[in-house]
Amino acid sequence: MSNENDNIYGFEDDKSQSGGGLGFGLNAGVTSMKTFEFNPNGGKEGAEQEALDVVFNVDGRDISYRMFPVTKAFDNNVEVTDVRHPAMVQAVKDFNSIIVHILHAFVEKDAIKLALSVPIASFKQFCTIARSILPTNFDTKQLDIFAQWQWSITGDNDKTYPRLPKNMKHGKWLCAHIPPASGQWEEIRLNGKLTYKSPTKDVDGRVISTATHPFSRTKWFMESNFATQQSDESLDDIVSSANSATDAPADTNWG
């Protein structure tokens, strides 16, 4: 008898959909992945709960990227759990694409696709197969990683912090380290977009070629909270400006 969860995990292309420690944007050559393993006790304080433990080390600081089985999704803010529901199907695809994206920093995509082409009946089996794809010395490989600001302030914090993306909506965020053509990667903000480039110059200082890093972000992203740190002070300024506008006399000329 087949289970309705059979084969929900597998290969999903990691293409962009649309789109000291971690810093916003490109963190080049200071990252490695220390851990990638199934954890049966991934709940709070070691409670029994299946999880995939992924830990990156960025410039000497460990950053957890723990992931859990897809058990629910939201359709117009309504929770759904039926694996056949379009929202659940998309949530599983998003999960699979993230795992493929991580593995692709170490292994060619054809090899990942082949390994994940077998029937996969459980989250644990999926994690086990994914782990078997990685080379034995994966933790020694230098990586490039892209971080974005949290969308909003959470908990007792008074500002947002850089975080790793939880999906592929805004572009690639992990790859094997790509050394710059010369010097370092230069952050280029042009027409609202973000790219990273490294020029190669001749003996006279003229640019003869320019390498472009695969990490980039759109104008929408760069104008969003993902690209700007939020703080209590900045929120106070916004409220103050709004109050000033509300209290202004009706005949004020705002230009």
Secondary structure, 3 states (H helix, E strand, C coil): CCCCCCCCCCCCCCCCCCCCCCCCEEEEEEEEEEEEEEECECCHHHCCECEEEEEEEECCEEEECCECCCCCEEECCEEECCCCCHHHHHHHHHHHHHHHHHHHCCCCHHHHHHHCCCCCCCHHHHHHHHHHHCCCCHHHCCEEEEEEECCCCCCCCCECCEECCCCCCCCCCEEECCCCCCCCCEEEEECCEEEEEEEEECCCCCEEEEEECCCCECHHHHCCHHHCCCEHHHHHHHHHHHHHHHHCCCCCCCC
